[in-house]
Amino acid sequence: MRKLEIRPTIVQRKMTWTGLPRGYSNRLLAVLFPSPGVWAWKVLVSVLSAVFFLLGASFSEAYSRSEGAKFQRSIIQYHSRLNPDFPKIKRKETKYIIVHTSESGLQGTLRTVSAGKRTHDLGSTAGGHAHYVIARNGYTYQTLDKDLRADHAGKSMWNGETDISSLSIGIELVGYHYTPITKEQYRSVGILIDILKNLYRLKDRDVLTHSQVAYGNPNRWVRDNHRGRKRCASNFDRAKAALGPTWPYDPDVRAGRLTADPMLAAIFYEGRKVAAAAKREDANIISLNNTAWLIAGEDYNSPTTHYKLPNGRIVPGDKIETVICWNRVPPHTEVLLNQEQISGGREAAIQTPIKTITESATAWSYAGRRYNSKTTFYFLPNGLIKAGPTISDWDDLPKLTRLIIGYRGPYPISQSRTAHRIAGANLKDQNTIYFSPPKTLLPGNEVADFTNLPPGTLVFLPH
Ligand SMILES: [Zn+2]
């Protein structure tokens, strides 16, 4: 793996070593040390200023230079999977750093960011959707040369300028806009932003989230051009990344170019506690106040947005209009973003209690906050079984791990304790789960012969 070549440049600060503007400190010195010694002091101060300047401009920054250098050495170069069709265009200007949440796990994020993603009309994009990806353990991947234009902000506007992708660096945080960002991610994104800010001479307020800059055309939810097309990184807590405040207002809403989105406005410009939405237990559950639009933004009607109805049925976003109608989506429906497209027999597969982790379907997309509950069990591809509480993060599980949610057990089958004694009338129910080492996992309705279950078979019952 190649190592990174970003070199932080020293920031020009119009400050003296005292931290006060130059004129001010000279006046202060004149008061403290009146002539004839002033001249000598001025020389000393100049020398000291120069020394401090050379020692490091990051003197007052949140992260030290050695932390920055160590971080840069740790960046994983991940360019090999970039789609060959991606057009490599040099960015002319860098005015912003845009933070995203990827709405997926690490493997899925790296793949779609590099190789591209399916679009609503079943076409696909040419990849190059971010410059950096930060995993939930803080590991940072560079997916694109930082001087190239990444296709990350889509339809966007800030302060009257559109096409923000051509003016910015894009950083993807692995996770969802309604789940907490980890402290390891905050540390990495904080250091990375610090380095990039110095490199491109940017200020804290030039760091924005995708949800702040994205906008959409009128749709069934909003009449005019509007914010709210993306919810991306609306849970990003700037202070945790050692960043100062964002703009005090949305410049395009103030200028009348766009209609505000009440939820985003509250989070970013009205001082309501940032990430409040992310802390809500039901952030992705439909209610009177929480519409599909507020949860999914423009992806509300995408085939990869799944609506899990209270009765367990899953309807993809593009089918809602015909299957149930938008104004009849029942409260308590769960909205799952970035799911695999359901086609034909896949719908049945999704309904079974045994779920399989893939690049696009994470433990979080199946279990939500229950990913580490004691009623969630994981069956790893190597045959190991893990209970929820032993999992430190929902993105730590390998692809093809299977899981069941809302279960108790395991109950080992023995000569004295048969499957029938454990499961009773539910012996052959699809919700009774049988695990036979090393790797066989079956629902009751698929077990062929209960008298011949291998020794060591474990039974899991719905909680
Ligand atoms: Zn985004």
Residues whose N, C-alpha, C, O or C-beta is under 5 A from the ligand:
A	BS01	ZN	H100 T101 H152 H210 C232
